[in-house]
Amino acid sequence: MQKYLIDTRDIVKAKNYQEALERFIWFHEHVLEYDKSMAGVRLSFALSDWKSLAKVYPPAMTSLIDIRDKNTNQIINNLDVAKLFQDVRAINRVLNQNSKTIELFQFLVKNKFDVATECWPYVKDALFEAKQYDLISKLIENPLQEYSIIKERYDRNLESYKNEKIEVEHMISYDKKRFTEKCIQLIQYSHSINDPKSSTEIYDKAISVIDSDLLREALKAELNKQSGTNFLKLYHQKQVFNVMIENNASEKARLDSIANIEKVKQDSIAVIKYKSKNK
């Protein structure tokens, strides 16, 4: 099914926009019937490609919004809620309309709380980013319990990398930053509900896990009700710089290898010429 998306991108490049739109719609509605492993791609790369098409072909935007609105209505009517909520959230994210996901969740909390609890795992990131603490407080009883969930996921990710044969340092770095960001959000939330005990405990637990000085400083700043954003940015910049250094080192090693091969080749030719001359 990856080839299906690649072919669809080629169709967009060929400016056969209507055909490309029909293929995006089919992929979104039917790909999981053929390949369930495409669930992540369906709600990320495929939607991003669809949005790119919409920039040059307005009917693609109309179709994307229609699907989003249809799914929203089905959620309100209790039809296949969890799956459809993920779809709506993903489309809103691609359209930079997370506020609509939050509005839908507010409706569910007010009118269908059982449905809201089912959707909570898929909306919590958007709620924390928007600092919707009143809504969050209806779903989180104890910030420390939420920390345990975050820590368990972080540990599970790190454990999964142990069996990877590819380079995983960049993924580990990303997970450390993401874990820190989520802890910072919980510390901010604890401050907002006047729960200094939880904010301090979350800080202490996170500090014992994180080994980066920059990430530790980010957590410390938030504990003191200051912004840790600059430390997170510095951490990210440092990782980007390290990748550049590694790439440059790899390229230098490659060029050195080519140069060495060429030198050996020239030396061999010189030896052959010398032997031929002195026969």
N, C-alpha and C positions, 0 to 999 in steps of 0.2 A: 504493500500500500504506500510505501515511501515513494516508489516510482510513480504512483498515481499523482501524488502532489508535485513531484518534479515535472511530470508531463504537463500538469495544469499550469505551473509557472511558465513553462515554455509557450503554452497557448496564450497566456497573458502577454508575454513578450511579442508574440505574433499579432497582438491586438484583436484577437478573437474573443472579445470581452464577454459576450452573452454565453458562449460555450464554456468559458472559464467559470462564470458565475454558476451555471448549472452543475458543473463538476464540484464546486465548493459546497453547494447545497447538498448534493448527493453524499459527499464525504462526511459532512456534519451529521446527516440523518441516518446514514447506513453503514459507516465504516466499522463500527463495533460489532456488527453482525458477522463480519468477516475476519476481523482481527482485533481482539480486545486489548492487545498490547499498545494499540494506537490511541488509547484514551487520553494520555497526556498530550500527544501531538495534536489531537483533535481540538483541544481547548487552548492550545498555545500557538504553535507555528501555523497551523491551518487557519486559525482566526486572524492572525497577523497578516497572512497572505491575502485573506479575504478583505481585510481593511485596506490593504495597499491597492487592491483592485478598485475598491470604492472611491479612492482618491481620483481615479481617472474615468470611472464608470459609475455614476450616481445610482443606477438601479441596484448595484451591489450593496450600497449602504441601506437602501430601502428594504431589501430582502433581509439583511442582517438584523435591522431594528424590528422588522415584522416577526422574525423568529424569536427574538428576545421578548417582545411584548406577548406573543402567544404563550410562551413558556411561563411568563409571569402570571398570566391569567390562570393557567393550569395549576400553578403552585397555590394560588389563592383558593382554588377549588379542590385542593388536597389531592391532586393527581400526580403520582410519581415524584413526590416533592424533592427528595434528596438529590436525585440525578438532575432534575430540571433546575434546581437552585444552583448547582455547580455550573450548568450551562449559562444561566443568566448572569451569574457572577463573572464568568470568564468573558462573556461578550461585553459586559459593562466595563471590565478592566481594559479590554482592548480599545474600547471607545472613550476611555478616560472619563467614565461616568460611574465611578464607585458610589457616588451619592445615591444613585438609583437603587443599587443593591442594599444600601443602608435603609432607604425609604421602605423597600419591600420588607426588610427584616423588622423594622419598626411596626409595620402593619401586622406581621405575624406575631410579634410579642404581645401586641395589644389584643388581637382577635383570635389567634390560634397558637397559644403558647406551646403546646405539645409539638406542633410543627416547627416552631421557632427553635426548640431545643435540638431537633433533628438537623436543622440547618446551621446551628451555631459553629461547628468546626470549620465550615466553609466561609464564614463571614467574619470571624474573630480578627483576622489580620487587618481587614478594612476598618473595623470598628476601633481597634487600637491606634491605627495610623490617623484616624479622624478624631481621636480622643473622645469617643462617644461613651464617656464613663457611666452615665446614667443607664444606658442600655446594657453595657457590660456588667454592671452591678446586678442586673436581673438574672444573669447566667453564671456568674462566678460567685460562689459562696465564700471562698477563701483564696487569696492570691497565692498562698503557698502550695495549694493543690494544683493550681495552674502551672506553677513553677515545676512541679514534679512531672507534669505532662510534657513540658518543654524539654526538661532534662532527659527524660526517657527517650524522646525522639532524637535528641542530639546524640545520646549514647548509641542508639540503634544505627544511626547514620555512620558514626565512626567505626562501629563494629563491622558494618557491611563493606567498608573500604579494605579491610584486612585481606579479603579474598580477591580483590581487584588486581589484575596484572598490569593495568595501565597506570600512568602517573596520577596520583591522587592528592598531592600536596595542595593544589589549587582548590580542590573541592573541600578539603579539610579546612583550609583558610576561610573559605566562604561560610562553612557551617559554624566556625567559631564566631565570625562576625554576626551571622544571623542569630545565633544563640544569645550573644551579648545584646543585640538589638531587642530581642524579645524580653530579656531580663530587664532592660532599661524601661521598656513599656510597662512591665509589671511594677517596677519601682515607682514610675510616674503615677500609675493607677493607685497604688497604695498611698502615695502622698495625697491624691485627690479625695480619697475616702477617709483621710485622717487616721491612717493605720501605720504609724512609724515602726511598730514592731515587725510587721511583715516586710516593709521595705528594707529594714536592716538585716533581717534573716535572709531575704532573697540576695542581698548584696554579699553577705558572708558566704552563702552557698556558692554563688556564681564565681566569686573571687578564688575559691578553692579549686575551681574547675579550669578557669582561663589562665593560660601561661603567657599571654601577651601583655606587656606593660601598657601599651596604648589602650587596649580593651579594658584593662583594669582601671586606668585613669578615667575612661568613659563612664564606667560603673560608679566610680567614686564621685565624679562630678554630679551624676544624677542623684546619688544618695544625699548629696548636699544641696539639692534643688538648684543645681546649675546644669547647663547644657553639656552633654557628652558628645554632641554631634561632631565637633571639630576633631576629637580623638578618633571617632569612627572614620572620618574622612581621611585622616592621616594614615590610619591602618590600611584603608583601601588603597591609597596612593602608594604606600610602601609595598603592598602586594603586587600592584601593577608594575612598579619599578623592578621588583625582583624577577617578575616574568620577563621583562625586557632584558635584564642582565643575563638570564638563563638562555633566552633566545639568541642573544648576541654571542654568548659563549659557544652555543651549539653551532652557530653559523661560522664562527672563527675556527672551531675544530674541523668543520667540514672543509673550509677553504685551505686550512693547514694540511689536511689530508690530501687534498687535490694537489697542492704545491709539492708535497713530499713525493707523491706518485710521479709527478712531472719531473722532479729532480732525479729520482731513481731512473726514470726512463732516459733522461738526457745523459746521466752518468753511464748507463749501459751502452748507449750509442757511442759515447766517447771511447769506452773500453774496446768496443768492437772495431772502431776506426783505428785505434792505436795498434791493436793486434794485427789488423789487416796491413797496416803500413809497415810493420816491423817483421813481417813473415820472411 
